[in-house]
């Protein structure tokens, strides 16, 4: 029974069907924001919402059935835990209207589970938090230094934008987008031509360097998240093959392991050739 549930929940058709249900649920939630639609078809929307909840409950039961007797295996997946909490919260009595809407909205977020690339992006965002946080601290320090310098230089010339260090830092923070750069260049040239290198140096450091570092951190996190997702999928495949008596699953896992080994060997050879050319 558990094997049949596992094969069903991991099938492409099942995942595609659940994706369609989640998207339809999102459409219904959006329609409920229009008073005219609620007045005309409020009862139908309510029935559809209950139907979606029933489908999600059946889906959760099937996923639990796939790991029958091993609840730890189910909750070891963050997405399984999230699905369980979202569906279970829908049955909590006494939820006020706002909390109930938030719970129903959380069901839509489950669409991430059924889109592998989007799942990798979400994981990459989480992995990039430490690097982005460090970059944010460095950027804040840079803005503070230039903000203090800007206050010293332009305090009396442009008090609206550089009247104190807080206002000066805000001006330089907006300058990260280059939106106010032309106005500040024009204002600085009224005071001295030497202010142009001051603003240019800030743009080179803050706008170009910082944003390129940010992109680099995110791309590196994307690669790490993709590799981690692939590794988790391989581990799930091995565990599923070990739990069945089918030799076909074992053969598939063995072939995929061999492919991974060959890919790693090819990457190592490519890196070695690149190092020799240097």
Secondary structure, DSSP 8 states (H G I E B T S, - for coil): -HHHHHHHHTSHHHHHHHHHHHHHHHHHHHHTT-HHHHHHHHHHHHHHHHHHHHHHHHHHHHHHHHTTT-HHHHHTSHHHHHHHHHHHHTT-TT--HHHHHHHHHHHHHGGGGG-HHHHHHHHHHHHHHHHHHHHHHHHHHHHHHHHHHHHHHHTTT-HHHHSSHHHHHHHHHHHTTTSSHHHHHHHHHHH-TTHHHHHHHHIIIIIIIHHHHHHHHHHHHHHHHHHHHHHHHHHHHHHHHHTS--HHHHHHHHHHHHHHHHHHHHHHHHHHHHHHH-
